[in-house]
Structures are given as C-alpha cells and as structure tokens.
C-alpha cells in the first residue's frame, strides 16, 4: 500500500541551527503543505528549540549532544510510537531541497530505504581529497552488501519505510558515521531493500559546516572503523522485530 505524506514524519536533527532552521521549516510547509515535522534539538546552546516551535514543528529536546545517530533514533522511536509509517531525514541547514521529498517517499513502494544520492547525475555537488575517495570506496562495498548500485552511502537525505523504521527504532547506531554506513549494513543484512534516487544539494542556509580540512582528513580512518564495526556485529533478524511489533 503506497505511503502518503500524511503518514510520513519529517525528522530534522538539529544542533545549533537557529539561523537556518526557521527558513527550512517554512520551505517544507510551503512545498509540502501540512506535513508533520519533528525537530530533534541535539543539545543545542542556541535558540534551536524556540525557533522550531515558533515555526509550528514538534520538538524533542535532548539534554546533551548525541550526534545525528542518537537524534535520529529519537525520531524513529517517536514515529513508531505515534503511528507514522515512514520517516524522511532532512538536514536542518537548508542543504536538502524539500521538492525531492515526495520522490523519496514514492520510492518506498519498492524499497525499505531510499537514499537521496548527491552523486547520481543531479546537481553539481562535489567533495575532494580523502573524503571523496573514502565515499567512493564505501559506496562500492556497501552497494555490494545491499546488492544494488549506490553512489552516496553517506547521504543524510533519505526515506525510511515501515520495516526499516521498526528496525531502526531499536537498533539505529549512534556512533559517528554509524547513522549512515553501519545503518545501511544493518538494514541490508536484516533483509531490507535499499535503493537511491538522484537529488541536488544546496549551500547551507546558515550556521557552521560540520566538515573542515582537518575533519576531512580524519574522515577516512573513521569511515573504515565504522564499516568494520558494521561487518563484525551479528546481523539482526527482521522477522523477530516484526513479530514483536505486531
């Protein structure tokens, strides 16, 4: 049964994003109408929560910074507890175009996870240096695990369908890069179907980028560590989760 936008929760993990967040939420409303948005304030020291509430979003405020993985696990648990069938993860900094969101959700008719891929022929987003080669390597390896061609396994713009939603509400990794690399491996080994659709990325609407040259140099080592952890951990049985959720 196709998933509608009314059954979809848009989750925006946000850390000190007061500058961009209001405009991002306004654009989502203008583009998609009365879709439900949950902002997970990941221990921000600014007015992120106040801006989100003023824009009409639901807000979960964390007492300390857990990272994107921890924030998204809160979002998945909230979605399951409140009867949503799908979640779409959207960055709070304005880089993700909400016009692509319906295509991601529509892709859940054929898959459990739909990745909005930056390097699949749409837009001119580029990375360079060690981060670029790590991303290419990871895409090849994880694509083989998922048994499909992937070009952007670290994208934070993705839709999660019912089966993967129940899986991630319990087992979504919170470690750095675990929310992308390890999560896809967990899902694939549990039997979830992964696909991607091309999307265009934009410049940040405000705030401070999370990557800089020093962090990019560290990215390569962390990426391999995340992949190693994903492969050595025992697989989760999706059937057991579905039975317990029934």
N, C-alpha and C positions, 0 to 999 in steps of 0.2 A: 504494500500500500504506500503510495507516494507520501513523502513528508512535506507538510506545509510550513510556511514561515511562522504561522501561529503556534506550531508545535516545536519551534526551534528557539533555543536560548542563545543569544549572542553574549559571549563571555569576553570581557576585556580585562586582562591582568594589567594592573597599573601601579607603577612606582614613581612617585613624584612627577605626575603628568598633568598638573593643574593648568599648565599653559596651553596644551593641545586638546585636552580631553573634552571640554565643552563643545568645541567645534566638531570633533569627531562624532560625538553623540548626536549633535544636531544634524549632521550629514546623514547618519544612519537613519534617523527618523524621516528626514526629507526624502531619502531614496527608497526606503523600505516600508514606510508607514509605521503602524503601531506594533512593531516587533519588540519582544521583550529583551532588554539589555541588563546584564548583571556586571557591574564593575567590581572587581576584587582588588581593593586597595591593599597592596602588599607592603604594609608597614611604612607608608609614605610619611615624610616630615612636613609636607606642604598641605594645600587645601584640596587634594585629590578627591576625598570623600564628599566634601561640601559641593564641589563643582559637579560631581556625578549626580548627587541628589537634586541639585537645582535644575539639572538637565532632564530629570524625570527617570533616571535609571535606578534600578535596585542596586544596593550596595552591600558588600560583605567586607568588613574592615578587619584586617589581620593585625595583631599586636606587634609583630616584628616581620622583617623581610624574609620571606621563604624562597623567593625566586619564582620564575614563571611556572615551573612544575608544581610547586606547592600551591600557588594561586589557582592554577587550572584544576587541580584535584578538588579544591573547594567548589569551583564552578561545576564540575561533573557531579559531585555529591548533591549540590543544590538542584541541579537539573533532574536527577533521578528522584529526589525527594518531592519535587513539585510537578512531576508528571510530564516533563518535556521529553520528546522522542529523539531530539538531536541537539547538538551544541555546535556552534561555529566560533572558533577562536579568532579574535580580531585584536590587533595591536592598538594601544591607546594613544599612539603618537601620530596617527594620521597616514601612515605608510600604506595601509591596506584600503583599497577602493571598495566601498560597500556595494557598488554596482555588480561586482563579481560574486557577491554572496549567494544570490539565487541559483547561479550555475553550480556552485559548490554543493548546495543542498540538493539540487536536482540530481547530481552525481551519486547521491546516496541511494538512488533506485538500483544501482548496480554494484555498489561498494559499501563497505563499512566505514572507511576513512577516505576522504577526498582532500588531497593536498592542493593548495593554490601555489603552483610552481612558478618561480621567478625566471627560470632559465629554460622555458619550454616554447619560446617563439613569440611571446608577447612582451612588449616594452623593451627598455634598454638598460635594465638594472644590471650592474656588474660588480664583481668583487675581484681582488687581486692578491698576489702573494701566497703565503702558506694557507691562508683560509680558503682561497679558491681551489687549490689542489686537494685539500682535505675534503671539501664539499664534493668535488668530482669523485674522489675515491669512495666516499661514503655512499654516494648515490648509486654507484655500480654495485657495491657489496650489498647494501640494503635492498636495492632493486632485485637482486638475485634471490634474497631471502623472501621478499614479497612476491616473487615470480611475476614481475612486471617491470617495465622501463620507468625509472624515476630519474629526474634531473635536479631535484631540490628537496632533499630529505630533511633539511633544517628549517624549512619554511614554518613560520608561526601563524600562517593563514590557512586554516583547514576546518573541514566539517567532519563531525563525528556522529555516526548513526547509532541506532538503538543497541546493537550487540556490542560495539566498541565502547559505547557510553557506559554500559554496565560494567564492562571490564575495567575501564579507566577510573571509574568512581572508587574502585578498590585497589587497583594496582598501578596507578599512574606514577611514574618515578619523579622525584622532586630534585634530583641532582642536576647540576649544570650540564646541559645538552641531553640529559636523560629524557626531558619532555619532548624531544624530537627524535633523536637516534634510538634510544632504548625503547621508547614508547612504540615506535613502528615495529621493532623487532618483537616485542612482547605481543603486539596485536597480530603480526603475521604468524608467529609460532602458535598462537591460540586459534588460528583458522580464519582470521578476519581478512577481507579482501581490501586491498589498497589500490587507489588509482590517483592520477593527478590531472588537473586542468590548468592551462596557461593563464596567468594573471599578470597584470602590470603593477609595479611598485612605484611609490611616490616618495619624495623627500619628506623627512619629519616635519610636522606642523609646529613643533616646539619641543622644548626640553633638551636634554643632553643625550647624544647617542651612547649606546651601551658598548660599542666597539671602538677601539683606537689602535694605533700600530702595535703597541705593547701587547694588548689583549689579543690582537690578531695572531701574534707570534705564539702565544700560549695556546691558542685555539686548537692547533694541530695536535698537540700532546693530549689535551683534554678530550678531543674527539675520539682518538684511539682508545683512551681509557673507557669512555662511555660505551663504545662499541664492544670492548672486551667484556665489560660487566654484563651487557645485554646478552651476549652469547653464552656466558658461563652460567647464568642463572637458570634454574629449571623452568621449563615452559608452564604457563598457566592453562588449565583446561577450561575453555569457554563453556562447554556443556555444563560443568559444575556450577558456574556462575549463573547461567540461565535458569537452571533448576532452582537454585536458592532464591533467585529474584522473582520466580513465578508465584 
